[in-house]
Amino acid sequence: MVVHEYLNLFVFRKKMVTYEYFMDVLQDWEIGLLADSVNAAMRDEWEMTRWIVYSTIQPYLKKSMKEKPMKDIIPLPFDEEEDEERNITTEQINKLKEHSKLVGERFKKKK
């Protein structure tokens, strides 16, 4: 994005920073953090909209559709990303078990 597009987004549309801060103080590395914040806020708005739509159409759904998860009825682009993040491998489970054993041993030694 060009500087004036960031200015428009962060200062005027989202009101995340003041004009003076954007022009005089803002560092290059802060732009990425602000952009991530915008994405997170937009994601929250999408989720709220999905809940509103889902609760509105709920009485009109067929019984088979009511049993499906909300994500299947009203999918959003970032749903797949969340599913990938939630998948835990057996390797990760084993590491967590080992860590919990070590913590348990340390706790027993302190008593």
MDTraj code that builds the backbone (N, CA, C; nanometers):
import mdtraj as md
import numpy as np

residues = "MET VAL VAL HIS GLU TYR LEU ASN LEU PHE VAL PHE ARG LYS LYS MET VAL THR TYR GLU TYR PHE MET ASP VAL LEU GLN ASP TRP GLU ILE GLY LEU LEU ALA ASP SER VAL ASN ALA ALA MET ARG ASP GLU TRP GLU MET THR ARG TRP ILE VAL TYR SER THR ILE GLN PRO TYR LEU LYS LYS SER MET LYS GLU LYS PRO MET LYS ASP ILE ILE PRO LEU PRO PHE ASP GLU GLU GLU ASP GLU GLU ARG ASN ILE THR THR GLU GLN ILE ASN LYS LEU LYS GLU HIS SER LYS LEU VAL GLY GLU ARG PHE LYS LYS LYS LYS".split()
xyz = np.array([
    [0.0836, -0.1186, 0.0000],
    [0.0000, 0.0000, 0.0000],
    [0.0875, 0.1241, 0.0000],
    [0.0318, 0.2284, -0.0531],
    [0.1010, 0.3563, -0.0566],
    [0.0698, 0.4313, 0.0721],
    [0.1574, 0.5255, 0.1067],
    [0.1457, 0.5961, 0.2342],
    [0.0085, 0.6607, 0.2514],
    [-0.0441, 0.7239, 0.1461],
    [-0.1734, 0.7916, 0.1634],
    [-0.2867, 0.6914, 0.1873],
    [-0.2721, 0.5661, 0.1417],
    [-0.3737, 0.4650, 0.1701],
    [-0.3688, 0.4238, 0.3172],
    [-0.2472, 0.4105, 0.3713],
    [-0.2340, 0.3823, 0.5146],
    [-0.2886, 0.4986, 0.5966],
    [-0.2592, 0.6199, 0.5536],
    [-0.3100, 0.7384, 0.6224],
    [-0.4624, 0.7357, 0.6258],
    [-0.5224, 0.7099, 0.5133],
    [-0.6682, 0.7042, 0.5051],
    [-0.7244, 0.5947, 0.5966],
    [-0.6621, 0.4771, 0.5941],
    [-0.7116, 0.3646, 0.6733],
    [-0.6943, 0.3868, 0.8230],
    [-0.5714, 0.4176, 0.8663],
    [-0.5408, 0.4247, 1.0095],
    [-0.5918, 0.5517, 1.0774],
    [-0.5930, 0.6626, 1.0045],
    [-0.6295, 0.7904, 1.0664],
    [-0.7760, 0.8245, 1.0451],
    [-0.8210, 0.8182, 0.9211],
    [-0.9552, 0.8688, 0.8915],
    [-1.0638, 0.7627, 0.9035],
    [-1.0421, 0.6452, 0.8478],
    [-1.1476, 0.5438, 0.8497],
    [-1.1571, 0.4725, 0.9835],
    [-1.0451, 0.4231, 1.0351],
    [-1.0476, 0.3449, 1.1589],
    [-1.0170, 0.4261, 1.2838],
    [-0.9636, 0.5470, 1.2668],
    [-0.9305, 0.6362, 1.3787],
    [-0.8434, 0.5658, 1.4833],
    [-0.7411, 0.4963, 1.4346],
    [-0.6522, 0.4220, 1.5232],
    [-0.5422, 0.5113, 1.5801],
    [-0.4966, 0.6073, 1.5024],
    [-0.3944, 0.7020, 1.5466],
    [-0.4343, 0.8413, 1.4994],
    [-0.3741, 0.9413, 1.5613],
    [-0.4011, 1.0789, 1.5184],
    [-0.3177, 1.1115, 1.3954],
    [-0.3587, 1.2147, 1.3274],
    [-0.2853, 1.2593, 1.2090],
    [-0.1423, 1.2976, 1.2462],
    [-0.1274, 1.3694, 1.3574],
    [0.0054, 1.4126, 1.4012],
    [0.0952, 1.2931, 1.4320],
    [0.0400, 1.1929, 1.4994],
    [0.1189, 1.0736, 1.5308],
    [0.1608, 1.0022, 1.4025],
    [0.0675, 0.9885, 1.3103],
    [0.0980, 0.9193, 1.1849],
    [0.2091, 0.9911, 1.1091],
    [0.2029, 1.1227, 1.1029],
    [0.2995, 1.1981, 1.0229],
    [0.4343, 1.2142, 1.0921],
    [0.4359, 1.2287, 1.2251],
    [0.5594, 1.2652, 1.2940],
    [0.6240, 1.1529, 1.3748],
    [0.5454, 1.0632, 1.4293],
    [0.5983, 0.9672, 1.5265],
    [0.6008, 0.8238, 1.4745],
    [0.5039, 0.7854, 1.3945],
    [0.4854, 0.6462, 1.3523],
    [0.6124, 0.5882, 1.2890],
    [0.6524, 0.4720, 1.3393],
    [0.7688, 0.4020, 1.2860],
    [0.7233, 0.2997, 1.1820],
    [0.8141, 0.2605, 1.0942],
    [0.7806, 0.1644, 0.9891],
    [0.7297, 0.0321, 1.0467],
    [0.7903, -0.0145, 1.1548],
    [0.7529, -0.1439, 1.2101],
    [0.6137, -0.1420, 1.2723],
    [0.5630, -0.0232, 1.3070],
    [0.4301, -0.0140, 1.3666],
    [0.3189, -0.0340, 1.2642],
    [0.3487, -0.0116, 1.1387],
    [0.2473, -0.0233, 1.0339],
    [0.1945, -0.1662, 1.0275],
    [0.2839, -0.2643, 1.0369],
    [0.2409, -0.4041, 1.0356],
    [0.1500, -0.4374, 1.1526],
    [0.1822, -0.3838, 1.2709],
    [0.0983, -0.4084, 1.3885],
    [-0.0395, -0.3457, 1.3724],
    [-0.0428, -0.2252, 1.3186],
    [-0.1717, -0.1595, 1.2958],
    [-0.2542, -0.2354, 1.1930],
    [-0.1886, -0.2825, 1.0869],
    [-0.2600, -0.3581, 0.9827],
    [-0.3171, -0.4879, 1.0405],
    [-0.2407, -0.5558, 1.1254],
    [-0.2919, -0.6777, 1.1899],
    [-0.4125, -0.6470, 1.2781],
    [-0.4090, -0.5329, 1.3459],
    [-0.5215, -0.4932, 1.4305],
    [-0.6466, -0.4689, 1.3474],
    [-0.6287, -0.4078, 1.2312],
    [-0.7419, -0.3834, 1.1423],
    [-0.8017, -0.5164, 1.0980],
    [-0.7153, -0.6103, 1.0597],
    [-0.7639, -0.7418, 1.0167],
    [-0.8380, -0.8128, 1.1288],
    [-0.7869, -0.8057, 1.2504],
    [-0.8528, -0.8705, 1.3633],
    [-0.9886, -0.8072, 1.3906],
    [-0.9962, -0.6753, 1.3821],
    [-1.1236, -0.6067, 1.4051],
    [-1.2247, -0.6431, 1.2976],
    [-1.1793, -0.6510, 1.1737],
    [-1.2697, -0.6884, 1.0652],
    [-1.3186, -0.8312, 1.0834],
    [-1.2301, -0.9156, 1.1293],
    [-1.2663, -1.0557, 1.1533],
    [-1.3748, -1.0654, 1.2603],
    [-1.3604, -0.9858, 1.3667],
    [-1.4610, -0.9843, 1.4721],
    [-1.5956, -0.9364, 1.4192],
    [-1.5934, -0.8355, 1.3335],
    [-1.7174, -0.7859, 1.2747],
    [-1.7837, -0.8936, 1.1891],
    [-1.7031, -0.9663, 1.1135],
    [-1.7575, -1.0748, 1.0305],
    [-1.8212, -1.1814, 1.1185],
    [-1.7547, -1.2158, 1.2293],
    [-1.8081, -1.3165, 1.3204],
    [-1.9413, -1.2713, 1.3809],
    [-1.9485, -1.1446, 1.4216],
    [-2.0732, -1.0935, 1.4773],
    [-2.1847, -1.0980, 1.3729],
    [-2.1514, -1.0603, 1.2510],
    [-2.2506, -1.0631, 1.1441],
    [-2.2976, -1.2054, 1.1186],
    [-2.2052, -1.3007, 1.1221],
    [-2.2426, -1.4406, 1.1021],
    [-2.3395, -1.4863, 1.2109],
    [-2.3121, -1.4504, 1.3371],
    [-2.4011, -1.4883, 1.4462],
    [-2.5391, -1.4276, 1.4279],
    [-2.5438, -1.3017, 1.3857],
    [-2.6737, -1.2356, 1.3649],
    [-2.7518, -1.3052, 1.2543],
    [-2.6849, -1.3326, 1.1436],
    [-2.7519, -1.3986, 1.0314],
    [-2.7968, -1.5383, 1.0719],
    [-2.7104, -1.6117, 1.1392],
    [-2.7435, -1.7480, 1.1797],
    [-2.8642, -1.7496, 1.2731],
    [-2.8660, -1.6599, 1.3705],
    [-2.9790, -1.6578, 1.4637],
    [-3.1072, -1.6117, 1.3946],
    [-3.0933, -1.5292, 1.2908],
    [-3.2110, -1.4835, 1.2175],
    [-3.2707, -1.5944, 1.1313],
    [-3.1867, -1.6737, 1.0678],
    [-3.2377, -1.7779, 0.9777],
    [-3.2674, -1.9092, 1.0494],
    [-3.2287, -1.9208, 1.1732],
    [-3.2443, -2.0462, 1.2477],
    [-3.3867, -2.1022, 1.2431],
    [-3.4900, -2.0226, 1.2648],
    [-3.6260, -2.0805, 1.2624],
    [-3.6685, -2.1330, 1.1252],
    [-3.6018, -2.0881, 1.0205],
    [-3.6423, -2.1243, 0.8851],
    [-3.5594, -2.2390, 0.8256],
    [-3.4638, -2.2884, 0.9006],
    [-3.3797, -2.3965, 0.8520],
    [-3.4504, -2.5305, 0.8649],
    [-3.4186, -2.6194, 0.7725],
    [-3.4690, -2.7561, 0.7836],
    [-3.3986, -2.8243, 0.8996],
    [-3.4588, -2.9310, 0.9477],
    [-3.4032, -3.0011, 1.0631],
    [-3.2613, -3.0500, 1.0362],
    [-3.2360, -3.0994, 0.9150],
    [-3.1018, -3.1484, 0.8822],
    [-2.9987, -3.0351, 0.8830],
    [-3.0406, -2.9149, 0.8456],
    [-2.9490, -2.8007, 0.8460],
    [-2.9231, -2.7497, 0.9875],
    [-3.0220, -2.7621, 1.0757],
    [-3.0055, -2.7157, 1.2134],
    [-2.8991, -2.7954, 1.2868],
    [-2.8792, -2.9193, 1.2458],
    [-2.7822, -3.0050, 1.3129],
    [-2.6395, -2.9758, 1.2700],
    [-2.6217, -2.9046, 1.1587],
    [-2.4877, -2.8729, 1.1093],
    [-2.4287, -2.7560, 1.1890],
    [-2.2963, -2.7535, 1.1976],
    [-2.2331, -2.6391, 1.2646],
    [-2.2546, -2.5099, 1.1846],
    [-2.2496, -2.4005, 1.2548],
    [-2.2707, -2.2707, 1.1932],
    [-2.1689, -2.2435, 1.0820],
    [-2.0471, -2.2913, 1.0989],
    [-1.9425, -2.2689, 0.9981],
    [-1.9739, -2.3384, 0.8665],
    [-2.0504, -2.4473, 0.8714],
    [-2.0886, -2.5158, 0.7478],
    [-2.2009, -2.4430, 0.6751],
    [-2.2876, -2.3779, 0.7503],
    [-2.4005, -2.3080, 0.6905],
    [-2.3576, -2.1722, 0.6360],
    [-2.2785, -2.0998, 0.7136],
    [-2.2305, -1.9678, 0.6730],
    [-2.0779, -1.9674, 0.6849],
    [-2.0089, -2.0158, 0.5835],
    [-1.8625, -2.0200, 0.5911],
    [-1.7995, -1.8819, 0.5704],
    [-1.6884, -1.8605, 0.6365],
    [-1.6103, -1.7389, 0.6179],
    [-1.4713, -1.7785, 0.5685],
    [-1.4021, -1.6888, 0.5007],
    [-1.2720, -1.7237, 0.4411],
    [-1.1671, -1.7717, 0.5405],
    [-1.1738, -1.7239, 0.6635],
    [-1.0688, -1.7591, 0.7602],
    [-1.1018, -1.8822, 0.8426],
    [-1.2138, -1.9479, 0.8185],
    [-1.2499, -2.0682, 0.8936],
    [-1.1489, -2.1803, 0.8729],
    [-1.1007, -2.1983, 0.7521],
    [-1.0043, -2.3050, 0.7232],
    [-0.8742, -2.2823, 0.7979],
    [-0.8322, -2.1564, 0.8102],
    [-0.7096, -2.1260, 0.8830],
    [-0.7220, -2.1677, 1.0288],
    [-0.8374, -2.1399, 1.0894],
    [-0.8588, -2.1767, 1.2294],
    [-0.8565, -2.3273, 1.2485],
    [-0.9170, -2.4004, 1.1556],
    [-0.9192, -2.5456, 1.1656],
    [-0.7782, -2.6024, 1.1594],
    [-0.6937, -2.5460, 1.0728],
    [-0.5555, -2.5928, 1.0623],
    [-0.4793, -2.5641, 1.1901],
    [-0.5058, -2.4483, 1.2535],
    [-0.4365, -2.4122, 1.3763],
    [-0.4770, -2.5033, 1.4924],
    [-0.5977, -2.5546, 1.4916],
    [-0.6476, -2.6356, 1.6014],
    [-0.6044, -2.7808, 1.5933],
    [-0.5589, -2.8253, 1.4786],
    [-0.5150, -2.9637, 1.4652],
    [-0.3866, -2.9834, 1.5447],
    [-0.3886, -3.0788, 1.6358],
    [-0.2735, -3.1067, 1.7195],
    [-0.2179, -3.2424, 1.6788],
    [-0.0883, -3.2463, 1.6557],
    [-0.0257, -3.3710, 1.6156],
    [0.0049, -3.4551, 1.7395],
    [0.0275, -3.5849, 1.7180],
    [0.0632, -3.6720, 1.8302],
    [0.1988, -3.6330, 1.8880],
    [0.2845, -3.5791, 1.8039],
    [0.4153, -3.5325, 1.8523],
    [0.3969, -3.4191, 1.9534],
    [0.3071, -3.3269, 1.9230],
    [0.2808, -3.2170, 2.0157],
    [0.2187, -3.2689, 2.1452],
    [0.1324, -3.3662, 2.1351],
    [0.0702, -3.4246, 2.2542],
    [0.1757, -3.4909, 2.3416],
    [0.2668, -3.5649, 2.2791],
    [0.3733, -3.6310, 2.3554],
    [0.4634, -3.5294, 2.4242],
    [0.4953, -3.4199, 2.3570],
    [0.5781, -3.3159, 2.4182],
    [0.5069, -3.2556, 2.5392],
    [0.3774, -3.2322, 2.5257],
    [0.3015, -3.1769, 2.6373],
    [0.2958, -3.2746, 2.7548],
    [0.2837, -3.4033, 2.7256],
    [0.2831, -3.5043, 2.8327],
    [0.4171, -3.5053, 2.9061],
    [0.5269, -3.5006, 2.8293],
    [0.6595, -3.4986, 2.8913],
    [0.6769, -3.3745, 2.9779],
    [0.6322, -3.2624, 2.9261],
    [0.6446, -3.1374, 3.0016],
    [0.5629, -3.1434, 3.1305],
    [0.4428, -3.1982, 3.1223],
    [0.3591, -3.2065, 3.2423],
    [0.4209, -3.3011, 3.3460],
    [0.4861, -3.4092, 3.2998],
    [0.5541, -3.4986, 3.3932],
    [0.6675, -3.4262, 3.4651],
    [0.7458, -3.3478, 3.3894],
    [0.8560, -3.2730, 3.4499],
    [0.8039, -3.1717, 3.5516],
    [0.6990, -3.1033, 3.5180],
    [0.6413, -3.0052, 3.6102],
    [0.5882, -3.0760, 3.7341],
    [0.5238, -3.1910, 3.7148],
    [0.4731, -3.2677, 3.8281],
    [0.5853, -3.3138, 3.9200],
    [0.6968, -3.3593, 3.8636],
    [0.8116, -3.4023, 3.9442],
    [0.8702, -3.2859, 4.0233],
    [0.8826, -3.1708, 3.9593],
    [0.9357, -3.0533, 4.0292],
    [0.8441, -3.0129, 4.1430],
    [0.7145, -3.0209, 4.1195],
    [0.6172, -2.9843, 4.2214],
    [0.6265, -3.0791, 4.3403],
    [0.6443, -3.2099, 4.3145],
    [0.6546, -3.3087, 4.4217],
    [0.7802, -3.2864, 4.5023],
    [0.8905, -3.2479, 4.4359],
    [1.0157, -3.2246, 4.5071],
    [1.0067, -3.1053, 4.6016],
    [0.9282, -3.0060, 4.5656],
    [0.9166, -2.8860, 4.6494],
    [0.8368, -2.9130, 4.7760],
    [0.7518, -3.0137, 4.7759],
    [0.6709, -3.0445, 4.8942],
    [0.7506, -3.1135, 4.9954],
])
top = md.Topology()
chain = top.add_chain()
for i, resn in enumerate(residues, 1):
    res = top.add_residue(resn, chain, resSeq=i)
    for name in ("N", "CA", "C"):
        top.add_atom(name, md.element.get_by_symbol(name[0]), res)
traj = md.Trajectory(xyz[None], top)
